[in-house]
Amino acid sequence: MSLRFERLRGGAAGPRLGRLHTARGVVETPAFMPVATRGMMRGPWPDRMRSMGAQMLLANAFHLFARPGAETVEALGGLHRYMAWDGPVLTDSGGFQGFSIGGARLEEDAIVIPHPVGGHSVRWTPALAFETQAALRPDIAMVLDECPPDPRDRVAVAAAVARTLRWAREQRDLHEARGGLAQSGQALFAIVQGGVHEDLRAACAEALISMQFDGYAIGGVSVGEEHGAMMLGVEYSAGQLPPDQVRYLMGVGTPRELVEAVARGIDLFDCVHPARAGRFGAAMTAGGMLNLKNAAFKADPRPIEPGCGCDACATGVPRGALRAGLKDDELLPMSLLAHHNLHFIQSLMKEMRDAIAADAFEGFRSRIASVWTPRPPRA
Ligand SMILES: [Zn+2]
């Protein structure tokens, strides 16, 4: 058994403390996975990921399939070598790209996605998503699912659940034919859809659990809905999942969302938000988000966050210089701010684990809520 979740504190509901044991090391949960979409972090160097507190990284199977191709990754020694990272890696299946890439369309047995470079249509089927991940050899692969664009649209969400379940069964059979986790050494996680509808979330979770996956994720959340609706989707899903398996909430990563999802029993997260916000000049600090492009920072000699122990702040590059560089699209500010923000999130997760261990989670939750207001819904 090369993947096992050990629950240390908490149960079916509420904040949980745990350890995800993988063949490449232990992940202390709740944990946040930085996103290296094409197998590369955008900014931070691979050898700085451990010191920032990262335990597991995420890469995207569809993007790696599109370029350079799984066979090229294999020829270079596999995904971990490609990423220069010896810790555990999870690959996402590309279901979210069917929602996020403009021009993608859905068919009964595939998502047809425009190639990110060539623009030609790629028929991304459940089997192709599975085989690509089998070739990439991450520690955890995700099933291809359908992520509906509007979590409130009941008809569309119900159709997405039906398709997600049919595709999940197909991929579970491929996984079993390959010997499952025990033989292949690769875990396969299923994704619960169902939007903001409790009965659809429950039916989806129940059907997936009966198929016996190695772990479960919650998808179709954080697609533009407001904070309250997002947390309903999380709550409805988490409540249905087995207490002794890891629960992964996909695509959520603001401080407020992370803490509120942990309060609802989530163990694992990923999101592009912290690094992307950094590349746009926003710094996450104990006092909230700072927009370093603001004129107020023009002559500010301080580092990104005084007192921060991260490698980016340790360089001493002043806020005023970062601001000037951002205005000229220099790479260094984007790299330093992405690193600092990811370090900030990793520190937040560590504080959260410590707070759960010390029975002090509610106080921590209130403190975060007082600084970080929910992200506004997208129009
Ligand atoms: Zn820092």
Residues whose N, C-alpha, C, O or C-beta is under 5 A from the ligand:
A	BS01	ZN	C308 C310 A312 C313 H340
